[in-house]
Amino acid sequence: MNNTVLRAENVRMTFDGRDAVKDLSFELGSAERVALLGHNGAGKTTFFKMSLGFLTPTDGRIEVLGAEPGSDKARASTAFLPESVAFQRTLTGVEVLKYYAKLKGEDAKKAIGLLERVGLAEAGRRRVGTYSKGMRQRLGLAQALIGTPKLVLLDEPTSGLDPISRQNFYDLVTEISGNGATVLLSSHALTEMEARTDRILIMSKGKLVANDTLDHLRTAARLPIRLKVKSKEEPAEQLANRLGGTPVNCRSVEIMCAHEDKIARIAAVTSLGAMIEDIDVHLPTLDDVYKHFSEKADLEDSAGEV
Amino acid sequence: MFQRILTVAQQEFRIGLRNRWILLSVVILSAFSMALALLGSAPAGTLDVSRMTITVASLSSLSVYLVPLIALLLAFDAVAGEIERGTLLLIFSSPMTRSEFLIGKAVGHICVLLLALTLGYGSTAMMLAATGGGDTSGFIDFARLIGTSAILGFAFLSLGYIVSSLVRQVTTAAAMAIGIWLVLIVLYDLALLGALVADSEGFFASSVFPFALLANPADAFRLFNLSALDANAMVGGMAGVAESLPFPPIAALASIFAFAGVAMSGAILLLKRVSP
């Protein structure tokens, strides 16, 4: 069995002579949860539209389960949630879901069960016009879960959701991939998905600038780890003298260190024993990593232009 | 395939019921047709034709104005609206094809129109029958009016789908739909009338004018319905024309069908080029 669910090979897409996507190559395996990150206009939505067969790449090719995007085979096993979808306000959640189930040739009654999974069992009989933003988004996700899609594409599914709804949303994503579906979701909300994805793709100006697990990206970025040490009584200056680092207020010191020095530095701190009241370890966040990679791409870009 | 067409059609019909489009159309159609039946059937006594038949004659002229308007207003949102709401992306990421989608929309909208016409005009027919003006041929006239109105509606629905597939903004599509109504229903007839007055005996009147009527589904509709009524001679207006036509009246009906078919195919071709 071929394990590749989605394959992009040197994909380039040009709009009016401007490259929206260029040199994009990656593969998604089955049951992977992958985040596609990029700021607005980085080419994420363009890539989704190409994967669905709505746009044809100028160069290169995309394969969905070994088939052409937009072909019957590809469409039968792909589910999609667009960035901003507004279902008919006058219809109920149940009616909307039944409609899409029938379009996909799936059992409409079974699809109703999905409302429960996304927490809309109660609201299913109400009109979509009365739903909150989070509820509409969950209805959209329920729509994407109809049948047994092998590839689920979610375009900025969590934009505008409150933290609790977002948590629930990722719980569902984990459940979907647990059932064997590959999930590719795009976002520019970065920190929220640290533990929620197996792999991260970062796009910047249409180019793929990173493709790895978060841990590997962290290591590759070589971003410093920040240790914040708080003394019991001693003034911060004294602490800074003994440990290195810079005082941030009268009793705390901030130490920046490389990943591989982390343990040694912490050992140095703990050796001071009773002097220390507390220690905080701040790993670089996804925001930091993301910023690092997209800025690196910018630098390479401007270097290429000169 | 039929399952998917039926699904779209059902959904359109449900939306029509839910957003009160059908209700509004029924109210407008029945109000106008009742008014015409009550005021306009007065000459029936003196002309010795049934009140129903003479009402149908007036209602054909009403249909020419209202049915295309209702159809265009139903249709302009069909593609542009789904693009704006983002739902077209969803629909076409399912196994549905472009032609299935548009045919489903058309079936649903025609059902909306048929229901509105049947309730709107039917209530007038019932009122006439209840007040002693009913007869079998009158009911047949009403049935023909409703049926041909639906076909006329189909022609204008297809025009609406064309504008809806041409532009991505709903508001632009709406403006274009109103423009089409103005040109084909109002200005077209005025232009023909002007040309006819300018050249009442010559080449235009004899060779161009009849085909110009045939080419516009609204005029073809009026032509067919009036010539199909027994009371043709007494109704006047188009009656003289119908008799001096170089083709049988059924050609007018065929022309509406042909127009609708061509416009619908055009709309499907345009939709195939739309990137949702």
Interface residues (C-beta under 8 A of the other chain):
Chain A: K49 L52 F54 L55 D72 R75 A76 T78 A79 F80 L81 P82 E83 S84 V85 A86 F87 Q88 T90 L91 E95 Y99 Y100 K102 L103 K104 G105 Q143
Chain B: Q3 R4 T7 V8 Q11 R14 I15 R18 N19 R85 G86 T87 L89 L90 I91 F92 S93 S94 P95 M96 S275 P276
